[in-house]
């Protein structure tokens, strides 16, 4: 029996193993770096001591333990989760809408979420000292609901004779974004002293987050990624064109809405915890596609990993580049992402 | 029993009637051509016949059953459709694109089995695409891409193959190449082939039966000798043409005359 060509799927495991290895290495490195620099072996030991089956005698201070386990690691995990969620959502949006500018925010989720967050900040920070306590829980909830509300708005607006045309979806996204954006601007204008808080939230940040924030995202991450991975082959079929997919027996409308809703759930969940972080969901899928090709069975898992690593390093830079204060993470993702993207674009164009 | 029975089908886009009272039949094993000027409703008709939408009135029976009773998957196992242009020029390999034709036969999440791989290999070899199976379709020419599409339709193992203007963007060499492959495929599998054609000469050479559409209505349908009639065609296409007999094949052919 001659060996059958199995296209790219053969080179799939090595790439993923390599990325997983780099991911672990990045976690270790990122936990070491910070205002208090920790030695490599100590960091490794503290991390390992928390895993089952490893019994390491603590030879470190309580402060070091706290820095690693309570301050840095949750933030590292959060960066990984958010990066993975945004770039896998980006892959699915680009796959369904087949538009190079598609990113997780294209259906208005970001503005909806910002609107929800602003509403939460305005309503709850007034209520005396209970305010901060309340807004800690209400803010993620409100922005999550805001994101989903704007998605529902876009889907309803774009529906015509039971179908969602992809160009109409994008235009509906623009309409909803400008409308909610106007409301948002109005709210910021009348907000007074909370203005800074709202604007800061909109820039996105992973500072001062804890394990509870990580725990909040894990279920969305698992359900969302699993669902999307199971759709990888169907996303390939859809990239042939919607009509071709219908001729192959796919219920394209159902599949399209299902994938868009799941991508939006991932995005809304991520945004509700860390605010709006741009560029990850746009450039990571493009970058990975240029390297591994259009097959979603490879593109999706690789983008998920690359997105996680990319955001982890962006956040590490954001918190360490300036000694005195943090840089908004969106600034880093754009600074790193845009030139790299420009380079890939040029290279891709020259190759024709 | 006819393979396809179309009975009094009507459809409107807004106020505009695209299909009006269309009735005809296609027998199993026919090569059936649909001709007519631009905007006569050819594409709309085959979209209705391939189940992309349900016409507002009338009935389409496929193998004696109403088309709307078929599930999407059932329909895809019965009908394959080749569109005007080849596959979207994405950097998928030829083999990856062709393998997608097995989609209606795969169980959810199951990969390609031995039979699927054998099928794909046979089709690729028949269409002489085997050597270029690892090439990306975005660097292929339009003619080669159309062959890739044909291969994808063939691995779908259809009982009916619908081709929507398969030769529109091709040079004459590739036009004949695609049509000859279709004819061989027809001979070997005795399936039903339905094609929309712009080129009356190709229609005359390859189709045993024809349907002539004009402004959403059936002008005539029947054998090629009946339908390829000078005066009717001149009237429908609003241009003068001269009918001749093909010197070697003996089928009706047409010359265009400038005014």
Interface residues (C-beta under 8 A of the other chain):
Chain A: X4 X5 X7 X230 X233 X236 X237 X239 X240 X241 X243 X244 X246 X247 X248 X249 X250 X251 X293 X294 X295
Chain B: X50 X52 X72 X73 X74 X75 X76 X77 X79 X80 X81 X83 X87 X88 X90 X91 X92 X93 X95 X96 X97 X100 X101 X103 X104 X109 X117 X121 X133 X134 X156
